[in-house]
Amino acid sequence: MSTPAPAAATPAATPPKSRRGLLLRLLAIVVLLALIGWVLWYFLDGRWYEETDDAYVGGNIVQVTPQIAGTVTRIVADDGDRVHAGDTLVLLDASDTEVALGEAEAALAGTVRRVRGLYSTASGAAAEVAARQVAVEKARADFERRRDLAKSGAISGEELAHTRDELTAAENALIAAKQQYTTSKVLIDDTVVGSHPDVRSAAARVRAAYLDRQRATVVAPVDGYVARRSVQLGQRVAPGQALMAVVPLHEVWVDANFKETQLTHMRIGQPVEVTADLYGGDVVYKARIESLGVGTGSAFSLLPAQNATGNWIKIVQRVPVRVTFTDPRQLDEHPLRIGLSTVTRVSLHDRSGPLLSAQPPAQPRYDTEVYARELAEADALIARIIHANMAGNARDDDTQPAPDDPNPGRHKAKAG
């Protein structure tokens, strides 16, 4: 009996493909694509921009301080109020300044009248010189005529002697009159009433008293919003004491602190995009680089870091970059506050600008004409007082020249 043939051996099962190898290949592809994408982004866009979120809104905080001492009687504006340059913020008690101004005005009026008297005295002295000159000429003529008569024996020698004495007396009187005229003229020489030293001194006192009275009204030096009011009613304030602040929000900027490695291609004038955390990415402000800092933040700190130690560690420094807004309408529609956080993105496409300013400012960065108005008003008041105390409301400086004055038209020329 034959034995059956053995069954064919069952083939071994094929091992499943490794999922780990597939995942590694996919990961390598993703990394490669990400690297290619990053390289493309960097060379096409990324290398042309520098960005920092270490940036904050800055601005002027104008301290409002009194220029004279006084007691607060009224507070017109409070925190958050909108004010314009010249608007009243605080009123001080002006009683003392009113009294001082009245005394100064009266003193100026009296000085003008007294100086007018000096011009009148000089005119009288000039007239006296002219009269004495005529008397001398008459006495000389009488003396010469009698001297001829005395030679022929028509008159006695005694009469001739009397005539000589009269001539001598007239000449002495003329000399005295000229001296008096010179003395009077010295007090008014090369001046008119308004420019006389005594009048100018009295006018200066009026000007000071007027300014003190005006400064009892504390005004806003610039347009802006009131902040940090600390003054209270009835408070006695001193010159220079901070009463409140005015913040002009239309003149804000951004101080962006970039790393020193980011400044390589930054230039003044490059365009900047600014987004504020207050509004998020929905509002993008247009701005430009105004200036690049001349030192790091640590260099200007109160206590600069000292790195001369054995365990020194290099730290990347940051340099402040001033960024100013170019579209004021954006600040009107979306106002910013001082101290807000922002993200600043600088475009480096245009690298033709300077690293530092090459020219000094052509005009003042900030100015106010509020206080200049007070001085102009004081000068107008002084002019009215002088005019009101002139003879017939006309200038009384047309003194008559002496007969021997080498420049007889000088006084009227000064008056004109």
Beta strands, then each sheet from edge to edge (+ up, - down):
strand 1: 49-58
strand 2: 62-64
strand 3: 70-75
strand 4: 82-83
strand 5: 88-92
strand 6: 217-219
strand 7: 224-227
strand 8: 236-237
strand 9: 244-247
strand 10: 253-259
strand 11: 271-276
strand 12: 285-292
strand 13: 318-325
strand 14: 341-347
sheet 1: 1+ 10- 13+ 12- 11+ 14- 1+
sheet 2: 2+ 9- 7+ 4-
sheet 3: 6+ 5- 3+ 8-
end
